[in-house]
């Protein structure tokens, strides 16, 4: 009886030892050489695996970043500059700092601004709806309101506003991973610079129809009148296909365009004070008057010089 | 005669042919017509008139902009007011030519008499040219240019011409009415196409729920001098009017995935197309009219109509003429209730392929509450293309384009049988249609890339 127990223990122990040796040998023989920095980089990553960087996940990003000659094409929007500095520290690279970004919904076609012209009863998906027709309002460009962006967001930063039927971005939660931008079939959502203390100006419309058509469909549409373009002294605004666009890299947040926009398509948010439209308009008028005077004076001078 | 039908899938919706006894009436022209440049499958036509030009009925307004494209003719005489983008029935912007109607003056060379011309021209090339020049496209739904279809690529031979009179969609009766009222013209049109295709047998395929049409066709065939044309009675089943389903029903041949009907020796044309071919070849009349049904379950019988309309009349004008939108109409559909598209814009102009204005009540169109898929397999049983709609739906949700292509989403004919048979009310077709567009886009891009690469390799060799 005792013999059986002893033998069992001996055999099992021997077997265990043998297999351990085989495993040890295999692990030595077939070891995959991996850069230890990949693990280090992965450790400092946020671990959201959102794909916002363009790679399949944080590990894939770390792998690519270690192999890359520099970090120009590798940036984790979720971790931002802080994480990228750590990554650069591990890899010994320079990192180009980027301004923090945030997702911006460029449509103000709420139920009040943009009345419905028909009722959609198909599958509740923007992609399906966009493939089918131009949408349940007169605007063929705006938000379809089925919430593909909301379901694409992994961070819970997007919600549908029930009263307006438009998605709302929670700036605290938004990591600018860009999943919503990809999910939106109408390309309404754009990643824009967050701006100092969150202050930013943008055209909240993507309608490229001619003014009267756009206005008929939605009272808050950009009608492509170009007044903002003429007012902007920084050259930050461009007008293409009846639609104004504010370049956030050039914009100095003076809010003049917001004051002159006849339809209220330009939105300024997170500014500490509400916009005093009349004061700003008066300022612009004064500036224009002075410029005109200066131009006339210059003209007169020119004439004198010619004579 | 034995009734035949296709062998895979299919459903039996109630046929509801309410307007079957309404004779075709001619619709008057409104003040303005809007002629779309995208009335056919393929590249939109290029306008050849300018704003301010005076045009006559039947005059060419636009020329084809590619191999698969078609001529567009003026449906009215008057002045060209504008050439500008205008919303079509789905709200998509398409270039339209706006014509202010003045009188009804026809272009020269068009025979407006009613006499039946039974003699078939022998010159094949001239007939094809006439069909092309008169802008004839397939009126069964896809509006594929007819001259392209009647001119199969070298190496393929037509063994059977099928004239599609299935009209398997519920409610629609326009094909039925022309089969009754324009019987002989249709047969002459079929005979013309038969001779163009080299004299292959021709089958007039009609569903059994239209016995009057079958009788009329048989009687007319006896009176006309053509041989090798016969009527084939079909069992009532949806989607029998689908090209591939009809080929299976009549010829017992299956078109392979991605293949064209001509690969099994078949050419399918609609009854209305046969009529258009007759008018184009024998009367030199371009395709500027078609027949349209105004019907619906919430429309009283006396307000139901079959109209001969000029292409370009806005849908709203037709609806007004027919007595306005009836009370209780929850959905207005262009086409049949199974495959048709809901009209989001009643101001849209009619096109060559317009076949109906269908008013459906809330009860007839409402979608039940969606619940989970229970894998009953009814959608797979119903699919006439032998696909697995529940799987395609899942793959679409997951965004698996490769999987979708492997499971042949591109073969979907969008007949809606899956959606019709789903007990869980899952919007199968909605999603499949979306992924089909995406997958076909990917396939086209790949084909274009392969072509470019082949050309580059060829250039490098030289």
HADDOCK unambig.tbl for C-alpha pairs under 7 A between the chains (distance, minus, plus):
assign (segid A and resid 118 and name CA) (segid B and resid 344 and name CA) 6.17 0.50 0.50
assign (segid A and resid 122 and name CA) (segid B and resid 430 and name CA) 6.78 0.50 0.50
assign (segid A and resid 123 and name CA) (segid B and resid 427 and name CA) 5.58 0.50 0.50
assign (segid A and resid 123 and name CA) (segid B and resid 430 and name CA) 6.08 0.50 0.50
assign (segid A and resid 128 and name CA) (segid B and resid 430 and name CA) 6.17 0.50 0.50
assign (segid A and resid 128 and name CA) (segid B and resid 431 and name CA) 6.00 0.50 0.50
assign (segid A and resid 128 and name CA) (segid B and resid 434 and name CA) 5.39 0.50 0.50
assign (segid A and resid 131 and name CA) (segid B and resid 434 and name CA) 5.72 0.50 0.50
assign (segid A and resid 133 and name CA) (segid B and resid 90 and name CA) 4.72 0.50 0.50
assign (segid A and resid 133 and name CA) (segid B and resid 91 and name CA) 6.21 0.50 0.50
assign (segid A and resid 133 and name CA) (segid B and resid 92 and name CA) 6.88 0.50 0.50
assign (segid A and resid 134 and name CA) (segid B and resid 90 and name CA) 6.08 0.50 0.50
assign (segid A and resid 134 and name CA) (segid B and resid 91 and name CA) 5.00 0.50 0.50
assign (segid A and resid 134 and name CA) (segid B and resid 92 and name CA) 5.98 0.50 0.50
